[in-house]
Amino acid sequence: MKRLEYALLIMAFSAALIIPATAQTEEFKSLEFGFSAEYPREMDIDLLPQDVTSGVEDPVVEFTSFGVMTILVGASENKGLSLERFSSRAESDYEASCENFEVMRSAVGDVNGVGSLEKEYLLEDESTAVLMRDVFLNGDDLIYHISCRAEQSSYRRADLLYFNCFIDSFKIFPIEEAVSGDWIQTAKPIWSSPALADLDGDGELEIVVGSNEGKLYVFNRDGSTVPGFPTTAEEPIRSSPAVADLDGDGKLDVVVGSDDDMLYAWNSLGGHLPGFPRLTSNDVGSSPAIGDLDGDGSPEIVVGSDDRGIYAFNGDGSPVCGFPLITSNSVLSSPAVADLDRDGTSEIVAGSAKMGTEIIAILLGLSTGQVYAADGRGYPLPRFPIDLPSPSLSDLSGSYIGYSSPILADLDGDGRLEIVIGAEDGLYALNLEGEDHGRFPRKTAGSLADSLMAAGDVDGDGKIELVAGATDGRLYLWTSDGSDYPGFPIQTGGYVKNVAMGDIDGDGQQEILGGSRDNRVHAWNLDGTEVSGFPKVALGDFDTTPAIGDLEGDGVLEMVAGSDDGRIYIWEISESFGDHRWPMIGQNLRHSGAVPG
């Protein structure tokens, strides 16, 4: 299938009617680019766009409406190219993607004081015809490329209602924020979220974190390494470390997975615990959870693997009887461990995926999400696994689950825990019978398949709220029954993949902290405004959940996060703070994934 036909596949399943909608103006920025534009509130946004027809060299945001029209925005280094020369490179890609290509119009002008070159194109294949209106703008160091696209039959209406407004409102602005805080430099990106734990018993919290160079670091607040660390795996450590006393010696140990197919466990001196590492059959990007599965008072470790298994090991490294539990696909999701039904024993919950069941899903190779729940012996709970909705002709997004990990919380106050998990099409909340809770599922315009969420009582009303960032740049906050929290969702301008929460200013309410794909860690108040002193800026994106804690016990709250620039950042953020309902990935050092009850 030609690339143009593939790009228009969704359009073939959509109505041609375009309906005008209420507009809003938002900013989109990173350390590399910055712009604002007006667009309809109902438009879908993707901050991780893939331009399947090529032409837009460095896409940063994609806007779509009703599957009929698309606006792509790219930001590329200038490299001394004129706008005409730059546009010719896009035209070469367009021409290669279709059977007939024509440049229909070319005009030099300006957009809000910035020099521009505007062109219109026709791209045709046997069964499709697309009109494109591309605008190239000269920023200081960047060339911005706006590509507006619609089927020929819909183009005039799309141009009138959407394209004109978007282009006329497009404004470039400089990025003036500077990198702040202290940092520790490592050799490769940090995709492992930090844990803050007193590993050496000195009364202060150390920073425990993995690296894509395959090392597990333990740092003091001043950046020095704790004796015995870093330890080394053979491949990257994307998994986030969990911390607990695994061998009963009264000292904390660290357990983490690696892309070398191993689950590692080290003691506080950096030595391997007896029985570790443990081998699986594929990468262990899932983060381990620690809990007492059999009620014997000793901890077990639960982790997923790309080999489709959910593994459980005793503290001495021996497998727990009944494991691994084999699922239908890779287990990227990190397990949660808690007593779901309050019967005195812990259960395990994790997300996975399988091939969709609808014909269109099978033809296109699209997956649907699955939620697994098992007891401490590896037996699935009644009615589990639960299959989430399959991609279908009316909804191609489906419910795929990637790295999104379950949260266990008593949402209705009945004493039993519900299972909350993000998927490609939104947020799901299930009871132990596998039924939808309250107003769930809540559909989102952007994907939650890889989003790591947080939960807790944010406003002191005794009820649990749920927070997650989606690939459309929106930050969602829901009440326990699935209703939107007042003022949410908000548009952040970046994909806030990892969230935490804590009372960082001592006002009795939880602020929402988020590591984002816009080179920033943000903090928001419950009215959707940014907390004073935020965002915190880095040289790379944040693919990790920030952790908060008083590292030195001096009454100063620090925030720690790892970045794609290979740095572990440490910021002093407050001298007046309260309690923290979700201060790190997995809620606590054991990564139980459960809201304390």
C-alpha positions in Angstrom: 0.0 0.0 0.0 1.4 3.4 -1.0 2.3 5.8 1.9 -0.4 8.3 0.9 -3.1 5.6 1.0 -1.9 4.4 4.4 -1.9 8.0 5.7 -5.6 8.3 4.6 -6.8 4.9 6.0 -8.5 6.5 8.9 -10.2 9.0 6.7 -11.8 6.2 4.7 -13.7 5.2 7.8 -14.8 8.7 8.8 -17.7 11.0 7.8 -16.8 13.8 5.5 -18.8 16.4 7.5 -16.7 18.9 9.4 -18.4 20.7 12.2 -17.1 24.1 13.5 -16.1 24.1 17.2 -15.2 26.5 20.0 -11.5 27.6 19.6 -8.8 28.0 22.2 -5.2 29.3 22.1 -2.5 27.2 23.7 1.3 27.3 23.9 3.6 24.4 22.8 7.2 24.6 23.8 10.4 22.8 24.7 14.0 24.1 24.9 14.1 23.7 21.1 10.9 25.3 19.9 8.1 27.6 21.1 4.8 28.6 19.4 1.2 29.2 20.1 -1.9 28.7 17.9 -5.6 28.8 18.0 -7.4 25.5 17.4 -10.8 23.9 18.2 -11.2 22.5 21.6 -12.5 19.2 20.2 -9.5 18.7 18.0 -7.3 15.6 18.9 -3.7 16.4 19.6 -0.7 14.1 19.4 2.6 15.3 20.8 4.4 12.3 19.5 3.5 12.5 15.8 4.7 10.2 13.0 4.3 11.8 9.6 3.7 8.6 7.5 3.7 10.6 4.3 7.0 12.2 5.2 7.4 15.8 4.1 7.5 17.3 7.6 11.0 16.6 8.7 10.8 17.1 12.5 7.1 17.0 13.5 6.4 18.1 17.0 2.6 18.4 17.2 -0.2 16.9 15.2 -3.8 18.3 15.3 -6.6 16.2 13.8 -10.4 16.6 13.6 -13.0 13.9 12.9 -10.4 11.8 10.9 -10.9 14.1 7.9 -8.3 16.9 8.3 -4.9 17.1 9.8 -2.5 19.9 10.7 1.1 18.9 11.3 3.7 21.4 12.8 7.4 20.7 12.5 10.4 22.6 13.8 13.7 22.0 12.1 17.2 23.6 12.4 17.6 26.4 9.9 21.1 25.3 8.7 21.3 28.3 6.4 18.5 27.1 4.1 16.2 29.5 2.4 12.5 28.8 2.8 12.3 27.9 -0.9 15.1 25.4 -0.6 13.6 23.9 2.6 10.2 23.6 0.9 11.8 21.8 -2.0 12.9 19.0 0.3 9.3 18.5 1.5 8.1 18.5 -2.1 10.5 15.7 -3.0 9.1 13.6 -0.2 5.5 14.4 -1.2 6.2 13.5 -4.8 7.6 10.2 -3.8 4.5 9.3 -1.7 1.9 9.5 -4.5 1.3 8.9 -8.2 0.6 12.5 -9.2 2.0 15.6 -7.5 1.4 19.2 -8.4 2.5 22.5 -6.9 -0.7 24.6 -7.3 0.2 27.9 -5.7 3.3 29.6 -4.1 3.3 33.0 -2.3 5.8 34.9 -0.1 4.4 36.8 2.8 4.5 37.0 6.6 2.5 35.5 9.5 2.4 37.8 12.6 5.5 39.6 11.6 7.5 36.4 10.6 8.6 35.9 7.0 6.7 33.0 5.4 6.4 31.0 2.2 3.0 29.5 1.5 2.4 26.7 -1.0 -0.6 24.5 -2.0 -0.1 21.0 -3.2 -2.2 18.3 -4.8 -1.3 14.6 -4.1 -3.2 12.0 -6.0 -3.4 8.2 -6.2 -5.9 6.0 -8.0 -8.5 6.2 -5.2 -7.4 9.3 -3.2 -6.8 13.0 -3.7 -5.5 15.2 -1.0 -5.0 19.0 -1.0 -2.3 20.4 1.2 -1.6 24.0 2.3 1.9 24.3 3.7 3.4 27.3 5.3 7.1 27.7 6.0 8.2 30.3 8.6 11.7 31.6 9.5 12.3 31.6 13.2 15.6 32.7 14.7 17.3 29.3 14.5 14.4 27.2 13.3 12.2 26.8 10.3 8.6 26.1 11.3 6.6 24.0 8.9 2.8 24.0 9.1 1.2 21.4 6.9 -2.6 21.5 6.6 -4.2 18.5 4.9 -7.6 17.3 3.9 -9.3 15.2 1.2 -10.1 17.2 -1.9 -13.8 16.9 -1.2 -13.5 18.4 2.3 -10.6 20.8 1.7 -12.5 24.0 1.1 -14.6 23.7 4.2 -11.6 22.6 6.3 -9.6 25.6 5.0 -12.4 28.0 5.8 -13.2 26.7 9.3 -9.8 25.5 10.5 -6.7 26.1 8.4 -7.1 29.9 8.0 -7.6 30.4 11.7 -4.7 28.2 12.7 -2.3 29.8 10.3 -3.4 33.4 11.1 -3.1 32.8 14.9 0.3 31.0 14.7 2.9 32.9 16.7 6.6 32.0 17.3 8.1 33.0 20.7 11.6 32.6 22.1 12.5 30.2 24.8 14.1 32.1 27.6 14.0 29.6 30.5 17.3 28.4 31.8 18.4 25.0 33.3 18.1 25.2 37.1 18.9 23.1 40.1 21.8 20.8 40.9 22.5 17.8 38.8 24.6 14.7 38.6 25.9 13.8 35.1 25.8 10.2 33.9 26.8 8.8 30.5 23.4 7.9 29.0 19.7 8.8 29.3 17.8 8.1 32.5 14.5 6.3 31.9 14.5 4.7 35.4 12.5 6.6 38.0 14.4 7.4 41.3 13.7 6.0 44.7 14.7 8.0 47.8 15.8 5.7 50.6 18.2 5.6 53.5 20.3 2.8 52.2 23.4 3.2 54.3 21.7 4.0 57.6 23.1 7.5 58.0 19.7 9.1 58.6 19.6 10.8 55.2 17.9 9.7 52.0 20.0 8.5 49.1 19.0 8.7 45.4 18.6 5.2 43.9 18.3 5.1 40.2 19.1 3.0 37.1 20.6 4.2 33.8 20.6 3.3 30.2 24.3 2.6 30.5 23.3 -0.5 32.5 24.3 0.9 35.9 22.4 1.2 39.2 23.5 4.3 41.0 23.2 5.3 44.6 24.0 8.9 45.2 24.2 11.1 48.3 22.7 14.6 48.2 26.1 16.1 47.3 26.4 13.9 44.3 29.0 11.5 45.8 28.4 7.8 45.3 27.6 5.5 48.2 30.4 2.9 48.7 29.8 -0.3 46.6 27.9 1.6 43.9 27.3 1.9 41.0 26.6 -1.8 40.3 26.4 -3.0 36.7 24.0 -5.0 34.5 24.9 -6.1 31.0 22.2 -3.9 29.3 20.2 -0.7 30.0 18.2 -0.5 33.2 14.9 1.1 32.3 13.1 -0.5 35.2 12.7 1.6 38.3 14.3 0.2 41.5 12.1 -1.0 44.5 13.6 -0.9 47.9 12.9 -3.2 50.9 14.6 -5.6 53.4 14.5 -8.7 51.3 16.6 -11.1 53.3 15.6 -10.1 56.9 18.9 -8.7 58.0 17.4 -5.4 59.0 19.0 -3.5 56.1 17.5 -2.2 52.9 18.1 -4.0 49.6 17.4 -2.9 46.0 15.7 -4.9 43.3 15.5 -3.8 39.6 15.1 -5.3 36.1 17.3 -4.9 33.1 17.2 -5.3 29.3 19.6 -8.2 29.7 16.6 -10.3 30.7 17.6 -10.3 34.4 16.1 -9.3 37.6 18.8 -8.1 40.0 18.9 -7.7 43.7 21.7 -6.0 45.6 22.3 -5.3 49.3 23.1 -1.9 50.8 26.8 -2.5 50.1 26.4 -3.2 46.4 26.7 -7.0 46.7 24.4 -9.5 44.9 21.8 -11.0 47.2 22.1 -14.8 47.3 20.0 -16.3 44.5 20.2 -13.3 42.3 20.2 -12.2 39.5 17.2 -14.2 38.1 16.9 -14.9 34.4 13.8 -14.4 32.4 13.5 -15.0 28.6 13.4 -11.3 27.5 13.9 -7.7 28.6 12.7 -6.7 32.0 11.5 -3.1 31.5 8.7 -3.6 34.0 9.4 -2.2 37.5 9.3 -4.7 40.4 6.8 -4.6 43.2 7.4 -6.1 46.6 4.7 -7.6 48.9 3.9 -10.6 51.1 2.1 -13.0 48.8 1.7 -16.0 51.1 1.2 -14.4 54.5 4.5 -15.7 55.9 5.8 -12.3 56.9 8.6 -12.4 54.3 8.5 -10.3 51.1 8.2 -11.6 47.6 9.1 -9.8 44.4 6.8 -9.5 41.4 7.8 -8.3 38.0 6.8 -8.5 34.3 8.9 -9.5 31.4 8.8 -9.0 27.6 8.6 -12.8 27.4 4.9 -12.5 28.4 5.5 -13.7 31.9 4.5 -12.2 35.3 7.2 -13.6 37.6 7.3 -13.9 41.4 10.4 -14.7 43.5 11.1 -15.2 47.2 13.7 -13.0 48.9 16.3 -15.8 48.4 15.7 -15.7 44.6 13.7 -19.0 44.5 10.6 -18.9 42.3 7.2 -18.7 44.0 5.2 -21.8 43.3 2.7 -21.2 40.5 4.8 -18.6 38.7 5.4 -17.3 36.1 1.9 -16.5 35.0 1.9 -16.4 31.2 0.0 -13.7 29.5 -0.9 -13.1 25.8 1.8 -10.5 25.2 4.8 -8.6 26.6 4.3 -7.4 30.2 5.7 -3.8 30.1 3.2 -2.8 32.8 4.6 -2.8 36.4 2.6 -5.0 38.7 0.7 -3.7 41.7 0.4 -5.8 44.9 -2.2 -5.4 47.6 -5.1 -7.1 49.4 -7.9 -6.5 47.0 -10.7 -8.1 48.9 -9.5 -7.5 52.4 -9.2 -11.3 53.1 -5.7 -10.9 54.7 -3.7 -12.1 51.6 -2.2 -10.0 48.8 -3.2 -10.3 45.1 -1.2 -9.2 42.0 -2.5 -7.0 39.2 -0.8 -6.2 35.9 -1.6 -5.0 32.4 -0.8 -6.7 29.1 -2.3 -6.9 25.6 -3.4 -9.4 23.0 -4.5 -9.2 19.4 -7.8 -7.4 18.9 -10.8 -9.6 18.1 -12.6 -7.4 15.5 -11.9 -8.1 11.9 -10.4 -4.7 11.3 -8.1 -5.1 14.3 -6.9 -8.5 13.0 -6.3 -7.1 9.5 -4.3 -4.1 10.8 -2.5 -6.0 13.6 -4.0 -3.9 16.3 -4.0 -5.0 20.0 -6.5 -4.7 22.8 -5.6 -4.4 26.5 -5.9 -7.1 29.1 -6.0 -6.8 32.9 -4.6 -9.7 34.9 -5.3 -10.3 38.5 -4.0 -13.4 40.4 -3.6 -14.7 43.9 -0.3 -15.4 45.6 -0.1 -18.8 44.1 -0.5 -17.6 40.5 -4.1 -18.6 40.1 -6.1 -16.0 38.1 -9.0 -14.5 40.1 -12.5 -15.3 38.9 -13.4 -13.5 35.7 -9.8 -12.5 35.1 -8.1 -11.7 32.8 -10.4 -9.0 31.6 -10.3 -8.1 28.0 -10.8 -4.4 27.3 -12.6 -3.2 24.1 -11.0 -4.3 20.8 -10.2 -1.8 18.1 -13.1 -1.7 15.7 -14.3 0.0 12.6 -15.9 2.8 14.7 -13.0 3.2 17.0 -9.6 2.2 15.7 -7.7 3.3 18.8 -8.7 0.3 20.9 -7.5 -0.3 24.5 -3.9 -1.4 24.1 -1.9 -1.3 27.4 1.9 -0.6 27.3 3.9 0.7 30.3 0.7 2.0 32.0 0.6 0.3 35.4 -2.4 -0.4 37.6 -3.4 1.6 40.7 -5.3 -0.1 43.4 -7.7 2.1 45.3 -11.0 1.9 47.2 -13.0 4.3 45.0 -16.4 3.7 46.5 -15.7 3.2 50.2 -16.9 -0.5 50.3 -13.6 -1.7 51.7 -12.5 -3.5 48.5 -10.0 -2.1 46.1 -10.8 -1.2 42.5 -8.3 -1.6 39.7 -7.4 1.6 37.7 -5.3 1.4 34.6 -4.6 3.6 31.5 -5.0 2.4 27.9 -4.8 3.6 24.4 -8.3 5.0 24.5 -8.6 6.3 28.1 -8.8 5.4 31.7 -10.5 2.2 33.0 -11.6 1.4 36.6 -12.8 -2.2 37.3 -14.2 -3.8 40.4 -13.3 -7.4 41.4 -16.1 -8.8 39.3 -14.4 -7.2 36.2 -17.2 -4.6 35.9 -16.8 -1.0 35.1 -16.9 1.3 38.1 -18.9 4.5 38.2 -18.7 6.5 35.0 -15.6 4.6 33.8 -14.2 4.1 31.3 -13.3 7.7 30.6 -12.2 8.2 27.0 -9.3 10.6 26.3 -8.3 12.2 23.1 -4.7 11.2 23.7 -3.3 7.8 24.6 -2.7 6.7 28.3 -1.2 3.4 27.1 2.3 4.3 28.5 1.3 6.9 31.1 2.2 6.3 34.7 -0.5 7.8 36.9 -1.0 8.9 40.5 -4.0 8.7 42.9 -4.9 10.1 46.3 -7.2 12.5 48.1 -6.0 15.8 46.6 -8.3 18.3 48.4 -9.0 16.7 51.8 -12.6 15.7 51.1 -12.0 12.1 52.0 -12.4 10.9 48.5 -9.7 9.6 46.0 -8.9 11.5 42.8 -7.0 10.1 39.8 -4.5 12.0 37.7 -2.8 11.2 34.4 -1.2 12.9 31.4 -2.0 11.9 27.8 -0.2 12.1 24.5 -2.5 15.0 23.5 -0.7 17.2 26.0 -3.7 17.3 28.3 -3.5 16.6 32.1 -6.6 14.8 33.3 -7.9 14.8 36.9 -10.9 12.7 37.7 -13.0 12.2 40.9 -13.5 8.7 42.3 -16.7 8.1 40.3 -15.0 9.2 37.0 -16.3 12.7 36.8 -14.0 15.5 35.6 -12.4 17.4 38.5 -13.5 21.1 38.1 -11.2 22.9 35.7 -9.7 19.8 34.2 -8.4 18.6 31.8 -5.8 21.3 31.1 -3.6 21.7 28.1 0.1 21.5 29.2 1.9 21.8 25.8 3.9 18.6 26.4 3.3 14.9 27.1 3.3 14.6 30.8 4.0 10.9 30.9 4.8 10.5 34.6 3.0 12.1 37.5 3.3 12.2 41.3 1.5 14.3 43.9 2.3 15.9 47.2 1.6 19.0 49.3 4.7 20.9 48.4 3.6 24.3 49.7 2.0 23.3 53.0 -1.5 24.5 52.0 -3.2 21.2 52.9 -3.9 20.3 49.3 -1.9 18.1 46.9 -0.1 19.6 44.0 0.4 17.6 40.9 4.0 17.0 39.7 4.7 15.8 36.2 7.8 14.9 34.2 7.2 16.0 30.6 8.4 15.5 27.1 8.9 19.3 26.9 12.2 19.3 28.9 10.4 20.3 32.1 9.1 19.0 35.4 5.9 20.9 36.1 3.8 21.4 39.2 0.2 22.4 39.1 -2.3 23.7 41.7 -5.8 22.2 41.8 -7.1 25.2 39.9 -4.8 24.2 36.9 -2.3 27.0 37.4 1.4 26.3 37.6 2.9 26.4 41.1 5.2 29.4 41.7 8.8 28.5 40.9 7.8 25.9 38.3 8.4 24.5 35.7 11.9 23.2 36.3 13.9 23.0 33.1 16.5 20.5 31.8 18.5 19.9 28.6 16.5 16.7 27.8 12.9 15.4 28.1 11.7 13.7 31.3 10.6 10.0 30.9 10.7 9.5 34.6 8.4 10.1 37.6 9.8 12.8 39.9 10.4 11.8 43.5 10.0 14.2 46.4 11.4 14.0 49.9 13.5 15.8 52.5 16.9 14.2 51.6 19.0 15.6 54.4 16.3 15.9 57.1 16.9 19.6 57.3 13.3 20.7 56.7 13.9 21.4 53.0 11.9 19.5 50.5 13.8 18.3 47.4 12.5 16.9 44.1 14.6 14.4 42.1 14.1 13.4 38.5 16.2 11.7 35.7 16.3 13.1 32.2 17.1 12.1 28.7 20.2 14.3 28.9 21.8 11.8 31.2 21.5 14.0 34.3 19.8 13.3 37.6 18.4 16.7 38.7 17.9 17.8 42.3 15.8 20.9 43.1 15.1 22.4 46.5 11.5 23.3 46.1 10.0 24.2 49.5 10.7 24.8 53.2 7.0 24.6 54.0 5.3 21.3 53.0 2.7 18.8 54.2 2.1 15.1 53.5 2.5 13.5 50.1 -0.2 11.1 48.8 1.9 9.8 45.8 5.5 11.0 46.2 7.2 8.6 43.8 6.6 6.0 41.2 4.4 3.1 42.6 3.4 5.3 45.6 6.1 3.9 47.9 9.5 2.3 48.0 8.0 -1.2 47.5 6.0 0.0 44.4 2.8 -1.5 45.8 0.8 0.7 43.5 -1.9 1.0 46.1 -3.5 4.1 47.7 -3.0 3.8 51.5 -6.4 3.1 53.2 
